[in-house]
């Protein structure tokens, strides 16, 4: 379909104040974001650079439309009711094949999350007859479609009406602004902005600009950090590690790596599979590039490799077991502890059933568990031989332990009434 780039979107939200600034600053008459000392041209070429979607092609509204039956068949899955983007997302998750219904749902979700939607938050379906038509979706000019949506959505938006929400390509305007305000913007990124900017980074930039005075007045480095003592965002600062993989692998492995990360070929091409049916496509492996969230399946495959290598070790060495992301412990005070623990315990038991050699932990000394806390992932290593726990994390090690992790490690390894276990911190 030509929209594979969307599978690697980094953000799951948008910083509100900065988003409002860029919408207010965008003029649909000249298609520019007007800043105090500069203007940002919004063009189809820029949209292509930001999102990595097809540039050029046919205007979707000038393509063939489907027959009435195809449209009726598609609407049946929603019982002919108005649907929201979340409804379409659920249908995509339920799909068991990649047929026309799946592809149409995927593109419709793209249109209604990136491009435009109706005012009440329901899906805009005017493109449906064309999506179900005979024109291949990869031949559609999606960049031109987005710029048209920008023009129309801002023209019809009344910013003085607090109940009139902006329903156009807000993420595109925000990414255009963030990229333009880089002080090294003349140096082309190796990845698209869509794959680089996540929600946390947007919030940090927003806070930094507000602290400096106002939006649109200064250029910034990508690594700008908001040093607010009351904020949690600085707790997740990543340590920047320069690693040269070629020092640890042979030339053939380097060739394989170069091929996988060349961005040439189909992103769904299978590049890894083992006996336990962990299967990775090229697009999943590509998420290991700097600035991206690593795909969960990549981590799962890696844990399986580590567990396999453990079986090859001599019996005299300390045995380790690595759990995959299916058992992630979620630390969220909004969810009752008992509910979180029951889910975690159930996931642990399911994982043990899948691994026939892990019926008990009798031969295991170290257990490695993934933890999710405030959009941040790290690993807790529990030493079953000694009363100790190690936290393995990539955040800045100068952050005070109790401030960085709160009660998460205690909740994971202690029953109520137990004595305190010693905790050790280690960066990775």
Secondary structure as GFF3:
##gff-version 3
##sequence-region A 1 428
A	DSSP	three_ten_helix	4	8	.	.	.	ID=ss1
A	DSSP	alpha_helix	16	25	.	.	.	ID=ss2
A	DSSP	beta_strand	26	27	.	.	.	ID=ss3
A	DSSP	beta_strand	32	34	.	.	.	ID=ss4
A	DSSP	beta_strand	39	41	.	.	.	ID=ss5
A	DSSP	alpha_helix	44	51	.	.	.	ID=ss6
A	DSSP	three_ten_helix	60	62	.	.	.	ID=ss7
A	DSSP	alpha_helix	68	76	.	.	.	ID=ss8
A	DSSP	alpha_helix	85	94	.	.	.	ID=ss9
A	DSSP	alpha_helix	100	110	.	.	.	ID=ss10
A	DSSP	pi_helix	111	115	.	.	.	ID=ss11
A	DSSP	alpha_helix	128	131	.	.	.	ID=ss12
A	DSSP	three_ten_helix	137	139	.	.	.	ID=ss13
A	DSSP	alpha_helix	142	155	.	.	.	ID=ss14
A	DSSP	alpha_helix	170	180	.	.	.	ID=ss15
A	DSSP	alpha_helix	193	196	.	.	.	ID=ss16
A	DSSP	alpha_helix	199	212	.	.	.	ID=ss17
A	DSSP	three_ten_helix	233	236	.	.	.	ID=ss18
A	DSSP	three_ten_helix	245	247	.	.	.	ID=ss19
A	DSSP	alpha_helix	251	260	.	.	.	ID=ss20
A	DSSP	beta_strand	270	273	.	.	.	ID=ss21
A	DSSP	beta_strand	279	281	.	.	.	ID=ss22
A	DSSP	alpha_helix	282	286	.	.	.	ID=ss23
A	DSSP	alpha_helix	296	311	.	.	.	ID=ss24
A	DSSP	beta_strand	320	322	.	.	.	ID=ss25
A	DSSP	three_ten_helix	325	327	.	.	.	ID=ss26
A	DSSP	beta_strand	329	331	.	.	.	ID=ss27
A	DSSP	alpha_helix	337	354	.	.	.	ID=ss28
A	DSSP	beta_strand	366	373	.	.	.	ID=ss29
A	DSSP	beta_strand	376	383	.	.	.	ID=ss30
A	DSSP	beta_strand	388	393	.	.	.	ID=ss31
A	DSSP	alpha_helix	401	405	.	.	.	ID=ss32
A	DSSP	alpha_helix	408	413	.	.	.	ID=ss33
A	DSSP	beta_strand	422	427	.	.	.	ID=ss34
###
